[in-house]
Amino acid sequence: MSNALNDEDKNLILSHIRDVEDFPQPGIVFKDITPLLGSTQAFNTLMDHLTERYLGYELDYIAGIDARGFIFGSVLADRLGVGFVPIRKKNKLPFTTIAQKYSLEYGFDEVEMHIDAFGEKKGAKVLLIDDLIATGGTAKAANELIKSGGADCVEVCFIIELKFLNGRSLFKDDNIYSVLKY
């Protein structure tokens, strides 16, 4: 099982992540993954790495966080031959849901998942994936949602980690993997 990208693959992926200054507000440097998504070579290099990493985990599901986690999560679920579970913002799913609130800088938000997301399988092994961890609130809420749905979140995976925002600290007892760290 590979725990890290080799330098050549890492540089290829990094070369397809663009910094956008002052987005979505002044002072923020947004890590834009759209060039990565648009490059067959870079995207497949990333997905090959994740597939290799998670082959031995015997996962039942990949859960992806709305919306960019859907991209990576659904492709990875297909490659691993497991189900995909969308975790969405409040009032976006059509069936009965369970919800988890999380704090924002000014107020609260919620993520939801279908109540039957893991079928009848208690203790399903789930990988949670998203494109980026900053302060970690959304990912932590999604992780708690998976647990409250009766599944075991075996690892939380991010394509990019902004280390200086220390979002990882919210996941004291959980396994975290970040492909790239800034």
ZABA-202178 format. One line per 4 residues: number of its first residue (from 1); their letters; for each residue z negated, y negated, x negated of N, C-alpha, C. Coordinates in steps of 0.02 Angstrom, whole numbers. Atoms other than C-alpha are relative to their C-alpha. Layout:
<sites>
NUM = A = Z,Y,X,Z,Y,X,Z,Y,X ~ ... $
</sites>
This chain:
<sites>
1 = MSNA = 0,59,-42,0,0,0,0,-62,-45 ~ -6,61,40,51,-168,-70,-46,-54,28 ~ 45,52,-23,-80,-304,-61,26,-70,-13 ~ -26,66,16,24,-446,-131,75,6,-14 $
5 = LNDE = -70,3,16,203,-498,-151,10,-4,-76 ~ -16,12,71,284,-486,-322,23,-73,-5 ~ -16,71,11,324,-656,-399,69,-19,26 ~ -68,15,-22,510,-647,-362,4,-8,76 $
9 = DKNL = -1,3,-74,484,-610,-176,-41,-59,25 ~ 42,57,-19,345,-738,-163,39,-66,-8 ~ -39,61,12,456,-873,-239,57,-8,49 ~ -54,3,-49,599,-828,-122,-27,-25,67 $
13 = ILSH = 29,21,-64,487,-847,31,-23,-72,-4 ~ 24,69,8,405,-1005,-35,57,-51,1 ~ -58,46,2,576,-1083,-64,29,-12,69 ~ -25,7,-69,608,-1064,123,-54,-27,47 $
17 = IRDV = 51,35,-40,451,-1156,182,4,-73,-20 ~ -13,71,11,480,-1341,201,-62,-41,18 ~ 53,48,-16,347,-1479,194,30,-57,40 ~ -20,57,-41,366,-1608,332,-58,-49,2 $
21 = EDFP = 53,51,4,264,-1765,299,-12,-32,68 ~ 21,38,-59,168,-1850,439,20,33,66 ~ -13,-37,-62,198,-1714,570,-57,49,11 ~ -18,36,-61,130,-1698,701,-31,-69,6 $
25 = QPGI = 29,67,0,32,-1854,655,-6,-25,-72 ~ 4,27,68,13,-1971,506,-55,35,-42 ~ 47,-31,46,-72,-1892,355,4,75,-4 ~ -7,-73,-1,-27,-1713,399,64,20,-36 $
29 = VFKD = -60,-29,30,93,-1611,291,10,68,33 ~ -14,-59,-40,166,-1481,408,39,51,-40 ~ -36,-54,33,220,-1313,335,49,29,51 ~ -52,-19,-46,385,-1282,424,32,66,-21 $
33 = ITPL = -27,-66,15,437,-1099,431,71,11,26 ~ -67,-12,-29,604,-1126,519,53,17,-52 ~ -49,-23,51,704,-1114,355,-10,74,-17 ~ 15,-71,12,617,-946,326,31,43,54 $
37 = LGST = -28,-38,-56,668,-887,498,76,1,-2 ~ -72,5,3,846,-943,465,32,36,-59 ~ -26,-35,58,865,-846,303,-10,75,8 ~ 4,-73,-7,905,-662,326,-36,30,-60 $
41 = QAFN = 30,-29,61,856,-626,145,-75,-14,-4 ~ 71,17,5,690,-719,146,-41,32,56 ~ 36,-29,-56,639,-660,320,-7,76,-9 ~ 5,-72,10,681,-478,281,-45,18,-58 $
45 = TLMD = 46,-12,56,588,-489,116,-72,-3,25 ~ 67,6,-29,433,-548,210,-15,59,45 ~ 12,-54,-47,451,-418,347,-4,68,-35 ~ 6,-62,39,481,-278,220,-69,6,-31 $
49 = HLTE = 67,1,30,320,-329,133,-53,18,52 ~ 50,-14,-52,220,-329,295,6,72,26 ~ -10,-69,-23,296,-164,351,-31,48,-50 ~ 28,-44,52,250,-82,185,-77,-3,1 $
53 = RYLG = 73,9,-1,74,-154,194,-33,38,57 ~ 33,-26,-60,37,-94,371,21,70,21 ~ -21,-67,-18,125,75,374,-59,49,3 ~ 55,-48,3,-35,169,328,-59,-16,45 $
57 = YELD = 57,21,-40,-148,78,451,-6,39,66 ~ 0,-38,-62,-104,193,598,-16,-44,60 ~ 11,49,-53,-97,43,715,26,25,67 ~ -24,-13,-68,-78,56,903,38,-60,27 $
61 = YIAG = -31,61,-25,-29,-125,934,-1,-54,-54 ~ 1,63,36,17,-288,851,-11,-53,53 ~ 11,56,-45,-53,-442,939,22,-63,-36 ~ -26,61,30,37,-606,905,-23,-60,39 $
65 = IDAR = 24,61,-31,-27,-781,939,59,-45,16 ~ -50,46,-27,82,-899,1042,10,-58,-48 ~ -65,-30,-14,214,-943,985,29,32,-63 ~ -31,-27,61,259,-911,803,-26,69,-18 $
69 = GFIF = 25,-68,11,148,-757,795,41,51,39 ~ -44,-44,-38,266,-684,926,59,23,-42 ~ -59,-15,41,410,-691,803,-16,55,-50 ~ 18,-48,51,325,-600,661,-29,64,30 $
73 = GSVL = 33,-57,-31,222,-487,773,47,48,35 ~ -46,-45,-36,363,-421,881,46,37,-48 ~ -42,-34,50,474,-383,731,-40,54,-35 ~ 42,-49,34,331,-296,642,-17,59,45 $
77 = ADRL = 15,-54,-48,283,-197,799,61,46,6 ~ -61,-41,-4,464,-138,813,8,43,-62 ~ -8,-37,63,470,-88,630,-51,56,-6 ~ 54,-51,5,305,8,645,-1,48,58 $
81 = GVGF = -2,-44,-58,346,87,813,-62,-3,42 ~ 60,9,-41,195,14,902,13,-54,52 ~ -7,50,-53,168,-97,1054,-16,-70,-26 ~ 14,70,16,163,-286,1050,-38,-32,58 $
85 = VPIR = 42,34,-50,32,-391,1141,4,-75,-13 ~ 0,73,9,61,-578,1168,-67,-30,18 ~ 60,40,-15,-91,-692,1159,24,-71,8 ~ -31,63,-19,-46,-853,1247,-51,-53,18 $
89 = KKNK = 41,55,-25,-114,-1022,1292,-13,11,75 ~ 22,-8,-69,-200,-1036,1461,57,-10,51 ~ -46,4,-57,-96,-1007,1620,73,13,-17 ~ -69,-16,19,59,-939,1532,18,73,15 $
93 = LPFT = -14,-71,-13,41,-753,1573,-2,13,75 ~ -8,-8,-72,91,-688,1746,-49,47,34 ~ 44,-51,-30,-38,-549,1774,-72,-20,-11 ~ 72,12,9,-228,-541,1777,-16,-2,-75 $
97 = TIAQ = 15,9,71,-296,-604,1611,-75,-3,-14 ~ 66,17,25,-453,-616,1509,11,-59,-48 ~ -9,62,39,-483,-779,1415,-57,-8,-50 ~ 50,19,51,-575,-845,1263,9,-73,-16 $
101 = KYSL = -3,71,17,-617,-1028,1237,-12,-9,-74 ~ 13,19,70,-616,-1113,1068,-2,-76,-4 ~ 9,72,9,-661,-1285,1004,60,-32,-34 ~ -48,43,32,-537,-1419,961,-38,-60,-28 $
105 = EYGF = 33,60,27,-573,-1581,870,-31,-41,56 ~ 24,37,-58,-593,-1664,1040,7,43,62 ~ -1,-40,-61,-632,-1536,1174,8,74,-14 ~ -8,-72,3,-587,-1356,1206,69,20,23 $
109 = DEVE = -61,-30,-26,-436,-1245,1236,-16,74,11 ~ 10,-71,-14,-414,-1063,1287,63,39,-18 ~ -54,-48,7,-308,-914,1242,-14,57,48 ~ 6,-54,-49,-274,-772,1362,43,60,-21 $
113 = MHID = -35,-63,12,-215,-593,1359,-4,39,66 ~ 4,-41,-60,-172,-473,1500,-59,48,-4 ~ 60,-42,-2,-323,-373,1554,15,72,-20 ~ -21,-69,16,-225,-211,1529,43,4,-63 $
117 = AFGE = -43,5,60,-147,-260,1362,0,63,-43 ~ 5,-60,42,-208,-102,1275,1,64,41 ~ -5,-59,-43,-178,15,1421,-68,32,11 ~ 62,-38,-10,-308,149,1441,-33,18,-66 $
121 = KKGA = 25,-21,66,-336,167,1254,-59,-43,-22 ~ 60,34,26,-514,115,1214,-1,7,-76 ~ 3,-2,72,-536,70,1032,68,-1,-34 ~ -67,4,30,-350,42,1004,-4,-40,-65 $
125 = KVLL = -2,34,64,-314,-11,825,53,-55,2 ~ -44,58,-9,-239,-186,827,1,-43,-62 ~ -9,51,51,-170,-304,696,16,-65,36 ~ -14,67,-27,-177,-488,743,40,-38,-52 $
129 = IDDL = -43,37,48,-40,-596,666,18,-69,27 ~ -24,67,-16,5,-779,663,33,-29,-63 ~ -36,29,57,109,-892,552,-46,-35,-49 ~ 40,43,43,-32,-1001,485,-72,-3,23 $
133 = IATG = 70,14,-15,-220,-1019,474,-18,-66,-33 ~ 24,64,25,-287,-1195,458,-76,0,9 ~ 73,0,-12,-461,-1222,534,-23,66,30 ~ 16,-68,-22,-454,-1049,614,-23,9,72 $
137 = GTAK = 27,-6,-67,-511,-1087,791,40,44,47 ~ -42,-39,-44,-364,-1014,884,0,74,-20 ~ -1,-70,23,-357,-857,777,-67,34,13 ~ 66,-30,-13,-545,-828,793,-7,17,74 $
141 = AANE = 3,-13,-72,-532,-843,983,44,60,17 ~ -44,-57,-13,-385,-721,984,-32,65,-24 ~ 35,-58,27,-484,-600,876,-56,23,48 ~ 53,-15,-48,-631,-609,997,29,28,65 $
145 = LIKS = -33,-23,-60,-512,-584,1143,21,74,-7 ~ -18,-70,13,-446,-423,1066,-61,45,6 ~ 62,-40,-2,-624,-359,1044,-26,6,72 ~ 25,-3,-69,-672,-406,1222,46,42,44 $
149 = GGAD = -46,-44,-35,-518,-309,1280,-9,73,-16 ~ 16,-69,16,-595,-151,1208,36,29,-60 ~ -37,-24,58,-489,-140,1052,-36,-18,-65 ~ 27,13,67,-529,-142,866,52,-39,-39 $
153 = CVEV = -45,41,41,-448,-284,770,-12,19,-73 ~ 11,-27,67,-426,-198,603,15,-50,-56 ~ -13,53,49,-355,-350,513,33,-58,36 ~ -33,60,-23,-298,-528,543,46,-22,-56 $
157 = CFII = -51,16,50,-137,-574,453,31,-68,14 ~ -33,65,-4,-66,-746,418,54,-2,-52 ~ -53,9,49,97,-788,334,-23,-53,-51 ~ 23,56,42,19,-951,266,-74,-14,14 $
161 = ELKF = 69,22,-6,-162,-997,233,-8,-67,-36 ~ 18,65,30,-215,-1177,203,-72,5,-22 ~ 68,-16,25,-366,-1135,94,-47,-59,4 ~ 43,59,1,-432,-1314,87,-31,-15,68 $
165 = LNGR = 29,10,-66,-467,-1309,275,-52,53,18 ~ 53,-51,-4,-577,-1153,255,-4,37,67 ~ 1,-38,-63,-526,-1068,418,-23,71,-8 ~ 21,-69,15,-561,-900,337,-75,9,12 $
169 = SLFK = 73,-6,-6,-747,-938,345,-23,19,71 ~ 18,-20,-69,-746,-907,535,1,75,8 ~ -9,-72,-6,-705,-724,503,-46,37,-48 ~ 49,-27,48,-864,-669,414,6,75,-13 $
173 = DDNI = -1,-73,8,-852,-482,446,68,31,13 ~ -67,-25,-16,-666,-466,481,44,-2,-62 ~ -48,-3,54,-527,-418,363,55,-51,12 ~ -50,52,-4,-408,-562,329,51,12,-56 $
177 = YSVL = -52,-3,51,-241,-553,238,47,-59,10 ~ -48,56,0,-135,-705,196,54,15,-51 ~ -55,-13,44,36,-680,121,6,-55,-53 ~ -5,58,45,43,-856,46,-61,-45,10 $
181 = KY = 58,44,-4,-101,-973,6,17,-67,-32 ~ -10,68,26,-92,-1161,-17,-70,-31,-9 $
</sites>
